[in-house]
Amino acid sequence: DTAVSQTPKYLVTQMGNDKSIKCEQNLGHDTMYWYKQDSKKFLKIMFSYNNKELIINETVPNRFSPKSPDKAHLNLHINSLELGDSAVYFCASSHRDSSSYEQYFGPGTRLTVT
Amino acid sequence: KQEVTQIPAALSVPEGENLVLNCSFTDSAIYNLQWFRQDPGKGLTSLLLIQSSQREQTSGRLNASLDKSSGRSTLYIAASQPGDSATYLCAVNDYKLSFGAGTTVTVRA
């Protein structure tokens, strides 16, 4: 009964490839997020969707394209992978209309680009 | 743009000592503030969430305070144990989470 799940947990790929990371939440939340944790362990927001609508799009290369097929899923597709994309990617969710706006995080996907 | 700073960056204490972790932020227009714990190579565990209208929140040995007007929060961990060794992250929520760089805590047995 995992609340926020991500697949795969680990992803090793070569430069130039295209890859996707999937996220699913079973909390009934209406808002989902992608965060990136770089090699210095700093966490930063990338995207957020509310009811399948993109509401946050930070300064991220357009090689990164999020897709939300429904409220419970948010996928991240990365084209033409570069060495600098190596990081841990965390998915999170929250209920935007709740009083707390508390965010719940998935276990992360460690992406290594060689 | 929200800037979140955590001091100190690292802390090493003997078992049993109380821990004090500091977090400051630049924009006080926030919904809430969350404290997370992250173990090496692992995900984020939410420890405490303080709403913008609250002054403090407690859970077991953990107590977090919030002074929104001065842009500060403090996480207190009482009677530290080796199992408390981890990185502690402060995150400010103003419709998205802005994280500090974390405080890495080592509790020596």
Backbone of each chain as ProteinMPNN parsed JSONL, in Angstrom:
{"seq_chain_A": "DTAVSQTPKYLVTQMGNDKSIKCEQNLGHDTMYWYKQDSKKFLKIMFSYNNKELIINETVPNRFSPKSPDKAHLNLHINSLELGDSAVYFCASSHRDSSSYEQYFGPGTRLTVT", "coords_chain_A": {"N_chain_A": [[0.827, -1.203, 0.0], [1.875, 1.251, -0.907], [2.326, 4.766, -0.798], [3.333, 6.856, -2.53], [4.795, 5.926, -5.43], [7.613, 5.057, -7.476], [9.01, 4.219, -10.629], [11.697, 3.313, -12.778], [13.671, 2.23, -9.898], [16.392, 2.452, -10.084], [18.355, 3.665, -12.772], [20.424, 3.24, -15.399], [22.108, 4.576, -18.071], [23.201, 5.497, -21.393], [24.768, 8.442, -22.695], [22.834, 10.54, -24.79], [20.695, 8.839, -25.102], [17.089, 8.272, -24.772], [14.881, 8.382, -22.036], [12.377, 7.308, -19.646], [10.734, 8.083, -16.563], [8.484, 6.854, -14.156], [5.705, 7.79, -12.097], [3.427, 7.176, -9.497], [0.595, 7.819, -7.442], [-1.402, 6.865, -4.671], [-2.96, 8.315, -2.989], [-5.07, 9.9, -3.451], [-4.568, 12.503, -4.081], [-4.445, 15.744, -5.751], [-2.417, 17.087, -6.893], [0.811, 16.881, -8.269], [4.395, 16.485, -8.269], [7.71, 16.95, -9.625], [10.972, 16.646, -8.431], [14.46, 17.403, -8.427], [17.448, 16.023, -7.234], [20.648, 16.973, -6.991], [24.169, 16.166, -7.491], [25.359, 17.379, -5.355], [23.538, 17.052, -3.448], [21.475, 18.872, -3.354], [18.11, 19.778, -3.402], [15.632, 20.513, -5.818], [12.746, 22.018, -7.206], [11.162, 20.91, -10.213], [8.873, 20.497, -11.926], [5.281, 20.872, -11.684], [2.036, 19.456, -11.541], [-1.42, 20.089, -11.505], [-4.437, 18.545, -11.248], [-3.969, 17.397, -13.785], [-3.015, 19.573, -15.154], [-0.343, 21.636, -16.109], [1.31, 23.526, -13.73], [3.572, 24.499, -12.542], [6.653, 25.257, -13.883], [9.756, 25.163, -13.782], [13.018, 26.586, -14.51], [14.011, 24.528, -16.692], [15.75, 22.395, -18.942], [14.34, 21.964, -22.221], [14.491, 19.374, -22.986], [13.445, 17.84, -21.068], [10.355, 16.494, -20.442], [7.36, 16.55, -18.855], [4.501, 14.451, -18.223], [1.109, 14.048, -17.547], [-1.126, 11.699, -17.356], [-3.372, 11.215, -15.85], [-4.841, 12.196, -12.656], [-3.51, 10.659, -10.805], [-1.072, 9.927, -11.77], [2.182, 10.851, -12.824], [4.521, 11.316, -15.201], [7.946, 11.424, -16.277], [9.732, 12.326, -19.014], [12.823, 12.128, -20.611], [14.795, 13.447, -23.068], [17.621, 12.837, -25.229], [19.811, 12.344, -23.328], [22.17, 13.756, -21.025], [25.428, 13.936, -19.413], [25.213, 15.599, -17.199], [22.648, 15.223, -16.36], [22.559, 13.24, -14.586], [21.387, 12.266, -11.511], [19.26, 12.187, -8.585], [15.872, 11.681, -8.91], [12.933, 12.821, -7.586], [9.552, 12.152, -7.006], [6.56, 13.728, -5.897], [3.506, 14.284, -4.042], [0.495, 16.143, -3.313], [-2.452, 17.559, -1.703], [-4.079, 20.099, -3.073], [-6.153, 21.615, -2.153], [-6.288, 21.124, 0.479], [-5.89, 21.928, 3.967], [-3.334, 21.727, 4.81], [-1.401, 21.353, 2.769], [0.595, 19.466, 2.727], [3.372, 17.708, 1.473], [4.024, 14.556, 0.039], [6.555, 12.216, -0.465], [8.002, 10.142, -3.029], [10.187, 7.224, -3.28], [12.339, 7.883, -4.864], [14.285, 8.003, -7.92], [17.265, 6.898, -9.068], [19.241, 8.202, -11.435], [21.755, 7.468, -13.676], [23.965, 8.653, -15.978], [26.086, 7.624, -18.474]], "CA_chain_A": [[0.0, 0.0, 0.0], [2.787, 2.381, -1.018], [1.587, 5.991, -1.059], [3.873, 7.42, -3.761], [5.758, 4.962, -5.947], [8.326, 5.459, -8.681], [9.727, 3.169, -11.345], [12.435, 2.347, -11.963], [14.397, 2.778, -8.759], [17.7, 2.788, -10.623], [18.37, 3.735, -14.226], [21.762, 3.525, -15.922], [21.954, 4.68, -19.501], [24.288, 6.224, -22.046], [24.49, 9.773, -23.246], [22.113, 10.588, -26.048], [19.47, 8.025, -25.061], [15.847, 8.833, -24.234], [14.368, 7.516, -20.976], [11.223, 7.798, -18.884], [10.532, 7.688, -15.162], [7.053, 6.897, -13.876], [5.304, 8.04, -10.719], [2.01, 6.94, -9.216], [0.217, 8.001, -6.038], [-2.719, 6.317, -4.349], [-3.441, 9.107, -1.856], [-6.202, 10.724, -3.857], [-4.129, 13.891, -4.226], [-4.712, 16.331, -7.063], [-1.229, 17.804, -7.344], [2.023, 16.065, -8.248], [5.601, 17.275, -8.486], [9.021, 16.34, -9.829], [12.109, 17.353, -7.863], [15.759, 16.846, -8.78], [18.493, 16.173, -6.226], [21.882, 16.866, -7.747], [25.292, 15.462, -6.854], [25.649, 18.053, -4.089], [22.396, 16.726, -2.581], [20.523, 19.973, -3.279], [16.804, 19.433, -3.984], [15.018, 21.65, -6.472], [11.519, 21.73, -7.951], [11.237, 20.988, -11.663], [7.533, 20.655, -12.489], [4.14, 20.465, -10.884], [0.752, 19.349, -12.23], [-2.627, 20.071, -10.695], [-5.528, 18.032, -12.077], [-3.425, 17.15, -15.13], [-2.604, 20.827, -15.784], [0.968, 22.094, -15.68], [1.212, 24.787, -12.987], [4.931, 24.967, -12.246], [7.634, 24.817, -14.855], [10.96, 25.929, -13.468], [13.97, 26.675, -15.62], [14.487, 23.177, -16.954], [15.904, 22.221, -20.396], [13.14, 21.391, -22.836], [14.671, 17.924, -23.17], [12.624, 17.225, -20.024], [8.938, 16.729, -20.698], [6.468, 15.818, -17.962], [3.177, 14.124, -18.755], [0.207, 13.573, -16.503], [-2.284, 11.114, -18.008], [-4.496, 11.395, -14.929], [-4.404, 12.837, -11.401], [-2.719, 9.752, -9.979], [0.183, 9.591, -12.439], [2.988, 11.91, -13.424], [5.713, 10.711, -15.773], [8.983, 12.36, -16.72], [10.473, 11.812, -20.151], [14.041, 12.911, -20.843], [15.4, 13.19, -24.378], [19.034, 13.166, -25.453], [20.389, 12.448, -21.993], [23.52, 14.292, -20.876], [26.079, 13.542, -18.167], [24.718, 16.455, -16.125], [21.304, 14.806, -15.932], [22.726, 12.254, -13.51], [20.834, 12.826, -10.278], [18.112, 11.435, -8.065], [14.632, 12.379, -9.233], [11.882, 12.492, -6.632], [8.173, 12.53, -7.263], [5.817, 14.026, -4.67], [2.116, 14.662, -4.284], [-0.204, 16.831, -2.233], [-3.814, 17.949, -2.036], [-3.958, 21.552, -3.124], [-7.239, 22.276, -1.425], [-6.248, 20.774, 1.901], [-5.378, 23.028, 4.79], [-1.93, 21.551, 5.166], [-0.522, 21.337, 1.599], [1.755, 18.63, 3.007], [3.81, 16.928, 0.323], [4.488, 13.196, 0.323], [7.567, 11.907, -1.462], [8.331, 8.796, -3.433], [11.518, 6.771, -2.854], [13.385, 8.421, -5.733], [14.879, 7.242, -9.028], [18.659, 7.322, -9.257], [19.597, 8.155, -12.854], [23.189, 7.597, -13.964], [24.222, 8.76, -17.414], [27.512, 7.347, -18.699]], "C_chain_A": [[0.86, 1.251, 0.0], [2.019, 3.631, -1.425], [2.013, 6.616, -2.384], [4.965, 6.458, -4.24], [6.374, 5.466, -7.242], [8.972, 4.229, -9.304], [10.479, 3.781, -12.512], [13.093, 3.009, -10.762], [15.797, 3.222, -9.186], [17.617, 2.759, -12.144], [19.772, 4.138, -14.657], [21.654, 3.503, -17.437], [23.096, 5.498, -20.089], [23.822, 7.588, -22.538], [23.776, 9.659, -24.574], [20.836, 9.768, -26.064], [18.284, 8.836, -24.538], [15.32, 7.856, -23.191], [13.174, 8.158, -20.283], [11.244, 7.265, -17.464], [9.038, 7.844, -14.874], [6.791, 7.103, -12.392], [3.804, 7.819, -10.586], [1.743, 7.192, -7.739], [-1.205, 7.485, -5.827], [-3.343, 7.041, -3.151], [-4.662, 9.944, -2.206], [-5.849, 12.196, -4.005], [-4.385, 14.405, -5.638], [-3.494, 17.051, -7.639], [-0.009, 16.897, -7.211], [3.21, 16.889, -8.716], [6.768, 16.369, -8.905], [10.082, 17.268, -9.236], [13.38, 16.647, -8.318], [16.732, 17.093, -7.632], [19.836, 15.919, -6.905], [22.984, 16.203, -6.919], [25.701, 16.107, -5.54], [24.489, 17.92, -3.11], [21.378, 17.862, -2.477], [19.254, 19.615, -4.046], [16.147, 20.658, -4.582], [13.802, 21.198, -7.263], [11.781, 21.82, -9.449], [9.868, 21.338, -12.245], [6.489, 20.333, -11.426], [2.896, 20.456, -11.762], [-0.358, 19.355, -11.198], [-3.784, 19.653, -11.591], [-5.128, 17.949, -13.554], [-2.983, 18.429, -15.853], [-1.263, 21.277, -15.223], [0.844, 23.445, -14.996], [2.567, 25.344, -12.573], [5.856, 24.38, -13.289], [8.872, 25.674, -14.631], [11.894, 25.932, -14.671], [14.635, 25.321, -15.821], [14.661, 23.046, -18.465], [14.676, 21.57, -21.012], [13.331, 19.946, -23.28], [13.849, 17.152, -22.137], [11.163, 17.537, -20.329], [8.099, 15.88, -19.74], [5.156, 15.523, -18.672], [2.33, 13.553, -17.637], [-1.041, 13.012, -17.167], [-3.551, 11.195, -17.154], [-3.942, 11.913, -13.604], [-3.452, 11.972, -10.592], [-1.342, 9.446, -10.564], [0.868, 10.834, -12.987], [4.29, 11.279, -13.888], [6.68, 11.798, -16.212], [9.772, 11.71, -17.835], [11.67, 12.727, -20.403], [14.651, 12.487, -22.175], [16.89, 13.518, -24.363], [19.787, 13.373, -24.13], [21.837, 12.913, -22.013], [24.089, 13.865, -19.525], [25.511, 14.33, -16.979], [23.314, 16.118, -15.647], [21.372, 13.755, -14.83], [22.328, 12.894, -12.188], [19.823, 11.83, -9.728], [16.869, 12.275, -8.302], [13.54, 11.874, -8.284], [10.539, 13.002, -7.134], [7.505, 12.802, -5.915], [4.374, 14.352, -5.033], [1.555, 15.384, -3.07], [-1.627, 17.107, -2.675], [-3.872, 19.465, -1.952], [-5.023, 22.273, -2.32], [-7.259, 21.914, 0.054], [-5.673, 21.945, 2.679], [-3.888, 22.919, 5.007], [-0.964, 21.679, 3.99], [0.695, 20.452, 1.818], [2.094, 17.794, 1.786], [4.385, 15.597, 0.787], [5.392, 12.766, -0.823], [7.671, 10.428, -1.775], [9.756, 8.456, -3.041], [12.66, 7.288, -3.715], [13.81, 7.448, -6.819], [16.288, 7.779, -9.25], [19.033, 7.104, -10.711], [21.096, 8.386, -12.996], [23.378, 7.584, -15.465], [25.719, 8.597, -17.634], [27.936, 7.734, -20.123]], "O_chain_A": [[0.635, 2.183, 0.772], [1.155, 3.569, -2.299], [1.181, 6.878, -3.253], [5.941, 6.214, -3.531], [5.745, 6.201, -8.004], [9.42, 3.32, -8.605], [9.959, 4.679, -13.175], [13.066, 4.233, -10.636], [16.314, 4.232, -8.711], [16.907, 1.94, -12.727], [20.25, 5.225, -14.332], [21.169, 2.533, -18.02], [23.866, 6.119, -19.355], [22.635, 7.827, -22.759], [24.081, 8.783, -25.383], [19.983, 9.964, -26.93], [18.437, 9.91, -23.956], [15.308, 6.646, -23.42], [12.984, 9.373, -20.324], [11.705, 6.154, -17.199], [8.409, 8.82, -15.282], [7.557, 6.647, -11.543], [3.02, 8.22, -11.446], [2.552, 6.831, -6.884], [-2.081, 7.644, -6.677], [-4.138, 6.47, -2.404], [-5.222, 10.622, -1.345], [-6.739, 13.045, -4.05], [-4.522, 13.633, -6.587], [-3.547, 17.565, -8.757], [0.185, 16.235, -6.192], [3.06, 17.86, -9.457], [6.799, 15.183, -8.579], [10.103, 18.473, -9.485], [13.376, 15.441, -8.565], [16.839, 18.207, -7.12], [20.127, 14.804, -7.336], [22.754, 15.744, -5.8], [26.322, 15.458, -4.698], [24.456, 18.587, -2.076], [20.507, 17.827, -1.608], [19.317, 19.197, -5.203], [16.098, 21.715, -3.953], [13.812, 20.147, -7.903], [12.524, 22.688, -9.907], [9.714, 22.331, -12.957], [6.749, 19.647, -10.437], [2.717, 21.326, -12.615], [-0.257, 18.714, -10.152], [-4.081, 20.323, -12.58], [-5.865, 18.379, -14.441], [-2.617, 18.38, -17.028], [-1.067, 21.298, -14.008], [0.341, 24.401, -15.586], [2.689, 26.534, -12.285], [5.85, 23.176, -13.548], [9.019, 26.754, -15.204], [11.591, 25.352, -15.714], [15.661, 25.008, -15.219], [13.814, 23.532, -19.215], [14.042, 20.718, -20.388], [12.434, 19.358, -23.884], [13.587, 15.961, -22.307], [10.781, 18.7, -20.457], [8.122, 14.651, -19.803], [4.75, 16.236, -19.589], [2.771, 12.689, -16.878], [-1.94, 13.778, -17.514], [-4.663, 11.237, -17.681], [-2.73, 12.055, -13.443], [-2.676, 12.483, -9.785], [-0.532, 8.777, -9.922], [0.233, 11.736, -13.533], [5.068, 10.771, -13.081], [6.289, 12.934, -16.482], [10.405, 10.673, -17.638], [11.537, 13.951, -20.406], [14.98, 11.319, -22.378], [17.353, 14.359, -23.592], [20.325, 14.449, -23.867], [22.624, 12.531, -22.879], [23.352, 13.484, -18.615], [25.35, 13.786, -15.887], [22.845, 16.662, -14.647], [20.358, 13.422, -14.216], [22.865, 13.931, -11.798], [19.566, 10.781, -10.319], [16.826, 13.449, -7.934], [13.267, 10.677, -8.197], [10.416, 14.127, -7.618], [7.846, 12.178, -4.91], [4.063, 14.656, -6.185], [2.064, 15.258, -1.957], [-1.981, 16.926, -3.84], [-3.729, 20.04, -0.873], [-4.821, 23.399, -1.864], [-8.142, 22.348, 0.793], [-5.046, 22.839, 2.11], [-3.237, 23.905, 5.351], [0.185, 22.076, 4.188], [1.725, 20.652, 1.173], [1.206, 17.238, 1.139], [5.119, 15.516, 1.772], [5.05, 12.926, -1.995], [7.46, 9.574, -0.914], [10.47, 9.312, -2.519], [13.826, 7.15, -3.344], [13.71, 6.232, -6.66], [16.481, 8.95, -9.576], [19.132, 5.966, -11.171], [21.635, 9.376, -12.5], [23.0, 6.629, -16.143], [26.525, 9.33, -17.061], [29.101, 7.57, -20.486]]}, "seq_chain_B": "KQEVTQIPAALSVPEGENLVLNCSFTDSAIYNLQWFRQDPGKGLTSLLLIQSSQREQTSGRLNASLDKSSGRSTLYIAASQPGDSATYLCAVNDYKLSFGAGTTVTVRA", "coords_chain_B": {"N_chain_B": [[12.19, 35.53, -5.121], [12.311, 32.594, -3.275], [14.676, 31.929, -0.772], [16.388, 29.501, 1.025], [18.144, 28.781, 3.919], [20.313, 26.697, 5.735], [21.777, 26.182, 8.836], [23.97, 24.636, 11.229], [26.04, 23.358, 8.484], [26.993, 20.873, 9.008], [27.089, 18.648, 11.808], [28.355, 17.232, 14.729], [27.833, 15.227, 17.458], [28.028, 13.896, 20.848], [26.301, 10.963, 21.951], [23.158, 11.449, 23.518], [23.246, 14.153, 23.82], [21.476, 17.252, 23.227], [20.099, 18.316, 20.103], [20.252, 21.116, 17.919], [18.942, 22.524, 15.171], [19.066, 24.872, 12.589], [17.065, 26.938, 10.458], [16.552, 29.289, 7.928], [14.568, 31.611, 6.035], [13.721, 33.654, 3.182], [11.34, 34.859, 2.239], [8.383, 35.555, 3.769], [5.815, 34.851, 3.099], [4.329, 32.173, 3.283], [2.84, 28.858, 3.102], [3.336, 26.708, 4.758], [5.917, 24.977, 6.662], [8.152, 22.361, 6.276], [9.974, 19.787, 7.902], [12.362, 17.438, 6.999], [13.836, 14.165, 7.007], [16.718, 12.6, 5.698], [18.268, 9.661, 4.935], [21.475, 8.284, 3.976], [21.55, 7.713, 0.517], [18.865, 7.233, 0.416], [15.261, 7.942, 0.39], [13.069, 10.746, 1.204], [11.948, 11.401, 4.448], [9.183, 12.636, 6.031], [9.222, 14.648, 8.858], [8.111, 16.681, 10.54], [5.475, 19.032, 10.151], [4.81, 22.401, 10.051], [2.231, 24.626, 10.19], [1.661, 27.858, 8.706], [0.328, 29.438, 10.496], [0.941, 28.449, 12.93], [3.067, 28.182, 15.874], [4.702, 26.244, 16.873], [5.495, 22.711, 16.668], [5.234, 19.372, 17.739], [6.681, 16.118, 18.013], [7.179, 13.303, 19.603], [10.517, 13.046, 20.489], [11.131, 15.219, 18.986], [10.927, 18.666, 18.253], [9.681, 21.433, 16.617], [10.002, 24.839, 15.864], [8.479, 27.869, 14.658], [9.016, 31.043, 13.4], [7.522, 33.13, 11.622], [7.566, 35.815, 10.914], [10.185, 36.64, 11.248], [11.389, 34.914, 9.598], [12.381, 32.343, 10.355], [13.09, 29.003, 11.456], [13.414, 26.403, 13.836], [14.678, 23.231, 14.561], [14.504, 21.014, 17.146], [16.075, 18.289, 18.631], [15.734, 16.083, 21.122], [17.857, 14.487, 23.545], [19.788, 12.956, 21.884], [20.362, 10.123, 19.689], [22.387, 7.454, 18.282], [20.959, 6.497, 16.061], [19.762, 8.766, 15.11], [21.426, 9.898, 13.34], [21.779, 11.407, 10.289], [20.813, 13.306, 7.345], [19.216, 16.369, 7.694], [16.579, 18.134, 6.376], [15.207, 21.278, 5.641], [12.221, 22.65, 4.417], [10.426, 25.07, 2.699], [7.118, 25.943, 2.027], [5.604, 27.585, -0.455], [3.505, 27.26, -2.327], [5.145, 25.671, -3.787], [7.8, 23.494, -2.835], [10.665, 24.847, -1.398], [13.904, 24.027, -0.792], [16.387, 23.867, 1.829], [19.966, 23.399, 2.004], [20.534, 21.464, 3.786], [21.367, 19.883, 6.956], [23.888, 17.861, 8.053], [23.904, 15.358, 10.342], [25.773, 13.75, 12.843], [25.7, 11.388, 15.301], [27.557, 10.365, 17.911], [28.319, 7.258, 19.392]], "CA_chain_B": [[12.537, 34.113, -5.122], [12.535, 32.093, -1.915], [15.987, 31.361, -0.48], [16.352, 28.799, 2.306], [19.496, 28.527, 4.394], [20.379, 25.876, 6.943], [23.029, 26.281, 9.581], [25.201, 24.475, 10.467], [25.988, 22.382, 7.395], [27.269, 19.569, 9.611], [27.07, 18.688, 13.272], [28.723, 15.947, 15.331], [27.616, 15.333, 18.91], [27.988, 12.606, 21.551], [24.962, 10.458, 22.258], [22.519, 12.025, 24.693], [23.199, 15.614, 23.746], [20.352, 17.794, 22.456], [20.478, 18.89, 18.813], [19.543, 22.316, 17.504], [19.177, 22.759, 13.747], [18.46, 26.145, 12.231], [16.631, 27.158, 9.082], [16.036, 30.643, 7.7], [14.018, 31.797, 4.697], [13.704, 35.089, 2.854], [9.998, 35.353, 1.966], [7.525, 35.031, 4.846], [4.488, 34.482, 2.566], [4.397, 30.73, 3.11], [1.729, 28.079, 3.63], [3.847, 25.909, 5.871], [7.314, 24.601, 6.613], [8.318, 20.942, 6.604], [11.294, 19.237, 8.19], [12.519, 16.08, 6.491], [15.07, 13.442, 7.294], [17.161, 11.784, 4.577], [19.397, 8.779, 5.196], [22.3, 8.177, 2.771], [21.041, 6.881, -0.574], [17.442, 6.94, 0.624], [14.314, 9.012, 0.102], [12.779, 11.746, 2.226], [10.939, 11.073, 5.456], [8.659, 13.851, 6.643], [9.278, 14.588, 10.318], [7.157, 17.611, 11.125], [4.973, 20.103, 9.312], [4.254, 23.502, 10.844], [1.438, 25.556, 9.387], [2.119, 29.246, 8.845], [-0.352, 30.058, 11.642], [1.407, 27.809, 14.162], [4.369, 28.615, 16.393], [5.545, 25.078, 17.038], [4.903, 21.393, 16.453], [6.035, 18.389, 18.476], [6.448, 14.702, 17.771], [8.159, 12.541, 20.367], [11.697, 13.827, 20.9], [11.322, 16.31, 18.041], [10.11, 19.859, 18.404], [10.053, 22.45, 15.644], [9.378, 26.139, 16.065], [8.41, 28.712, 13.463], [8.793, 32.481, 13.556], [7.343, 33.512, 10.221], [7.897, 37.229, 10.698], [11.637, 36.786, 11.13], [11.859, 33.945, 8.61], [13.238, 31.358, 11.001], [12.552, 27.807, 12.085], [14.428, 25.62, 14.536], [14.324, 21.851, 14.893], [15.188, 20.509, 18.341], [15.988, 16.85, 18.86], [16.178, 15.87, 22.5], [18.522, 13.228, 23.918], [20.11, 12.339, 20.59], [20.776, 8.713, 19.643], [23.094, 7.182, 17.019], [19.973, 6.34, 14.996], [19.359, 10.087, 14.608], [22.412, 10.311, 12.341], [21.137, 11.554, 8.98], [20.749, 14.704, 6.894], [17.923, 16.981, 7.999], [16.273, 19.164, 5.384], [14.107, 22.203, 5.901], [11.599, 23.034, 3.147], [9.388, 26.087, 2.851], [6.067, 25.73, 1.038], [4.829, 28.73, -0.948], [2.868, 26.474, -3.39], [6.113, 24.632, -4.127], [8.778, 23.401, -1.751], [12.035, 25.323, -1.592], [14.687, 23.316, 0.204], [17.724, 24.245, 2.227], [20.993, 22.427, 1.599], [20.56, 20.387, 4.767], [22.366, 19.752, 8.024], [24.24, 16.454, 8.234], [24.101, 15.124, 11.777], [26.393, 12.5, 13.279], [25.616, 11.194, 16.746], [28.592, 9.379, 18.267], [27.931, 6.384, 20.515]], "C_chain_B": [[12.898, 33.678, -3.701], [13.93, 31.483, -1.791], [15.94, 30.749, 0.911], [17.773, 28.425, 2.696], [19.451, 27.688, 5.657], [21.779, 25.958, 7.542], [22.904, 25.437, 10.847], [25.04, 23.478, 9.329], [26.214, 20.976, 7.921], [27.417, 19.737, 11.109], [27.414, 17.3, 13.788], [28.627, 16.094, 16.841], [27.708, 13.956, 19.553], [26.541, 12.23, 21.854], [24.436, 11.101, 23.542], [22.424, 13.543, 24.657], [21.977, 16.05, 22.933], [20.874, 18.445, 21.176], [19.629, 20.109, 18.505], [19.922, 22.61, 16.056], [18.399, 23.996, 13.326], [18.149, 26.241, 10.742], [16.131, 28.595, 8.973], [15.567, 30.76, 6.255], [13.741, 33.273, 4.457], [12.303, 35.666, 2.656], [9.021, 34.727, 2.956], [6.123, 34.642, 4.372], [4.477, 32.989, 2.244], [3.129, 30.073, 3.617], [2.162, 27.311, 4.873], [5.332, 25.668, 5.693], [7.414, 23.141, 7.042], [9.771, 20.65, 6.926], [11.298, 17.783, 7.736], [13.822, 15.497, 7.017], [15.424, 12.626, 6.049], [18.386, 10.981, 5.009], [20.171, 8.594, 3.894], [21.698, 7.221, 1.738], [19.562, 6.563, -0.48], [16.575, 8.144, 0.247], [14.121, 9.938, 1.287], [11.693, 11.246, 3.166], [10.48, 12.362, 6.1], [8.632, 13.685, 8.156], [8.172, 15.439, 10.952], [6.723, 18.607, 10.073], [4.38, 21.162, 10.231], [3.499, 24.415, 9.894], [1.91, 26.977, 9.656], [1.487, 29.939, 10.049], [0.121, 29.492, 12.983], [2.767, 28.348, 14.576], [5.298, 27.422, 16.581], [4.747, 23.804, 16.833], [5.835, 20.391, 17.116], [5.656, 16.987, 18.06], [7.55, 13.936, 18.486], [9.294, 13.422, 20.851], [11.934, 15.045, 20.006], [10.37, 17.463, 18.34], [10.604, 20.879, 17.383], [9.305, 23.731, 15.936], [9.404, 26.912, 14.759], [8.153, 30.15, 13.878], [8.74, 33.056, 12.146], [7.815, 34.941, 9.961], [9.402, 37.442, 10.538], [12.229, 35.773, 10.15], [12.78, 32.89, 9.191], [12.441, 30.168, 11.517], [13.714, 27.063, 12.726], [13.877, 24.239, 14.832], [15.183, 21.419, 16.075], [14.994, 19.002, 18.413], [16.582, 16.584, 20.232], [16.866, 14.524, 22.654], [18.89, 12.41, 22.687], [20.629, 10.904, 20.744], [21.538, 8.484, 18.338], [22.157, 7.012, 15.832], [19.452, 7.659, 14.446], [20.331, 10.598, 13.552], [21.789, 10.266, 10.952], [21.324, 12.997, 8.53], [19.332, 15.2, 7.11], [17.707, 18.175, 7.061], [15.073, 19.982, 5.827], [13.534, 22.6, 4.539], [10.435, 23.974, 3.411], [8.391, 25.948, 1.704], [5.339, 27.037, 0.727], [4.247, 28.328, -2.299], [3.838, 25.494, -4.037], [7.107, 24.614, -2.973], [10.128, 23.947, -2.206], [12.865, 24.767, -0.444], [15.962, 24.056, 0.575], [18.684, 23.147, 1.808], [21.154, 21.295, 2.611], [21.625, 20.528, 5.83], [22.623, 18.27, 8.218], [24.649, 16.234, 9.682], [24.752, 13.768, 12.001], [26.308, 12.441, 14.795], [26.552, 10.055, 17.114], [28.173, 8.574, 19.491], [28.954, 6.466, 21.651]], "O_chain_B": [[13.695, 34.326, -3.022], [14.322, 30.634, -2.592], [15.505, 31.395, 1.865], [18.512, 27.83, 1.912], [18.641, 27.941, 6.548], [22.795, 25.823, 6.859], [21.863, 25.483, 11.501], [24.004, 22.821, 9.225], [25.701, 20.004, 7.366], [27.806, 20.791, 11.611], [26.839, 16.307, 13.343], [29.257, 16.971, 17.432], [27.491, 12.947, 18.881], [25.676, 13.095, 21.994], [25.169, 11.273, 24.516], [21.622, 14.144, 25.373], [21.504, 15.317, 22.064], [21.949, 19.046, 21.164], [18.432, 20.134, 18.793], [21.078, 22.908, 15.754], [17.224, 24.15, 13.662], [18.864, 25.706, 9.895], [15.376, 29.062, 9.827], [16.096, 30.096, 5.364], [13.551, 34.044, 5.397], [12.1, 36.858, 2.886], [8.851, 33.508, 2.978], [5.323, 34.15, 5.168], [4.599, 32.591, 1.086], [2.42, 30.636, 4.451], [1.463, 27.269, 5.885], [5.932, 26.096, 4.707], [6.831, 22.738, 8.048], [10.682, 21.196, 6.304], [10.388, 17.009, 8.035], [14.753, 16.203, 7.406], [14.548, 12.034, 5.418], [19.408, 11.547, 5.398], [19.595, 8.731, 2.815], [21.379, 6.073, 2.047], [19.059, 5.715, -1.217], [17.069, 9.198, -0.151], [14.895, 9.924, 2.244], [10.659, 10.735, 2.734], [11.29, 13.105, 6.654], [8.091, 12.708, 8.675], [7.406, 14.964, 11.789], [7.507, 18.984, 9.202], [3.549, 20.857, 11.086], [4.057, 24.914, 8.917], [2.488, 27.263, 10.705], [2.036, 30.911, 10.567], [-0.253, 29.995, 14.043], [3.517, 28.89, 13.764], [6.518, 27.549, 16.469], [3.516, 23.804, 16.825], [7.057, 20.53, 17.068], [4.493, 16.689, 17.79], [8.699, 13.915, 18.046], [9.072, 14.42, 21.536], [12.856, 15.821, 20.258], [9.191, 17.269, 18.635], [11.8, 21.155, 17.298], [8.108, 23.708, 16.222], [10.224, 26.658, 13.877], [7.205, 30.443, 14.607], [9.76, 33.418, 11.561], [8.392, 35.233, 8.913], [9.838, 38.315, 9.788], [13.435, 35.777, 9.904], [13.821, 32.572, 8.617], [11.295, 30.294, 11.948], [14.84, 27.087, 12.231], [12.746, 24.095, 15.298], [16.413, 21.451, 16.019], [13.878, 18.503, 18.271], [17.765, 16.824, 20.477], [16.514, 13.549, 21.989], [18.373, 11.313, 22.476], [21.23, 10.529, 21.751], [21.357, 9.239, 17.383], [22.524, 7.35, 14.706], [18.771, 7.673, 13.421], [20.079, 11.631, 12.932], [21.329, 9.218, 10.498], [21.917, 13.809, 9.241], [18.365, 14.527, 6.75], [18.532, 19.085, 6.973], [14.072, 19.456, 6.315], [14.293, 22.86, 3.604], [9.572, 23.699, 4.244], [8.785, 25.848, 0.542], [4.558, 27.532, 1.539], [4.484, 29.0, -3.303], [3.417, 24.586, -4.754], [7.239, 25.588, -2.232], [10.656, 23.564, -3.25], [12.568, 25.004, 0.727], [16.544, 24.772, -0.239], [18.27, 22.097, 1.317], [21.819, 20.296, 2.338], [22.641, 21.196, 5.64], [21.703, 17.506, 8.51], [25.601, 16.835, 10.18], [24.336, 12.764, 11.423], [26.787, 13.339, 15.488], [26.362, 8.918, 16.682], [27.731, 9.131, 20.496], [28.794, 5.802, 22.675]]}, "name": "protein", "num_of_chains": 2, "seq": "DTAVSQTPKYLVTQMGNDKSIKCEQNLGHDTMYWYKQDSKKFLKIMFSYNNKELIINETVPNRFSPKSPDKAHLNLHINSLELGDSAVYFCASSHRDSSSYEQYFGPGTRLTVTKQEVTQIPAALSVPEGENLVLNCSFTDSAIYNLQWFRQDPGKGLTSLLLIQSSQREQTSGRLNASLDKSSGRSTLYIAASQPGDSATYLCAVNDYKLSFGAGTTVTVRA"}
